[in-house]
Amino acid sequence: MEPDFKSGDVIIVDPEIKPHLGEFIVAANNEREATFKKYRPTRIDANGNEHFELVPLNRDYPTLSSEKRH
């Protein structure tokens, strides 16, 4: 996760705070697996739902989209 995060860094997560563009988040899927990604909002649809991408720190992994099932 370098250069953004180095070995020994402590990450504090507050699940009550809504993320903003470029912030790092911890996201969980329905299987209760967690991942650490950068949050990137993409659009708000006609129903007012915000869509976003979760960008990995390691470019070897894919970007996840709220609009696609993975």
C-alpha positions in Angstrom: 0.0 0.0 0.0 3.0 2.2 -0.2 3.6 5.1 -0.8 0.3 6.2 0.7 0.5 3.8 3.7 3.6 2.2 5.2 4.2 -0.8 7.4 3.2 0.0 10.9 0.7 2.7 10.0 -2.5 2.7 12.0 -5.8 3.2 10.1 -8.9 4.4 12.1 -12.3 3.9 10.4 -15.5 5.6 11.4 -18.4 3.8 9.6 -20.7 6.7 10.5 -18.9 9.2 8.2 -19.8 9.4 4.5 -16.7 9.3 2.3 -15.7 12.0 0.0 -13.8 12.0 -3.3 -10.3 10.6 -3.0 -10.7 9.4 0.6 -9.7 5.9 1.6 -12.4 3.5 2.9 -12.9 0.0 4.1 -15.8 -1.7 2.2 -17.4 -5.0 3.0 -19.3 -7.3 0.6 -22.3 -9.6 1.3 -19.8 -12.4 2.3 -18.5 -10.1 5.1 -15.1 -9.8 3.3 -13.4 -6.4 3.6 -11.2 -4.4 1.3 -9.3 -1.1 1.6 -9.8 1.2 -1.4 -9.9 4.8 -2.6 -13.4 6.1 -3.0 -14.3 7.8 -6.3 -18.0 9.0 -6.8 -19.0 8.7 -10.5 -22.6 10.0 -10.8 -26.0 10.4 -9.1 -28.8 8.6 -11.0 -32.3 9.9 -11.6 -33.5 8.3 -8.3 -30.8 10.2 -6.3 -28.6 7.1 -5.8 -24.9 7.8 -5.7 -22.7 5.5 -7.8 -19.0 5.1 -7.2 -15.9 3.2 -7.9 -13.5 1.7 -5.4 -9.9 2.1 -6.7 -7.3 -0.3 -5.4 -4.0 1.0 -4.1 -2.2 -1.8 -6.0 -2.7 -1.4 -9.8 -2.6 -5.2 -10.2 -6.2 -5.4 -8.9 -9.3 -4.2 -10.7 -11.3 -1.1 -9.9 -14.7 -2.1 -8.5 -17.9 -0.3 -9.6 -21.2 0.1 -7.7 -22.9 -0.4 -11.0 -21.4 -3.8 -11.8 -21.6 -7.1 -9.9 -18.2 -8.6 -9.2 
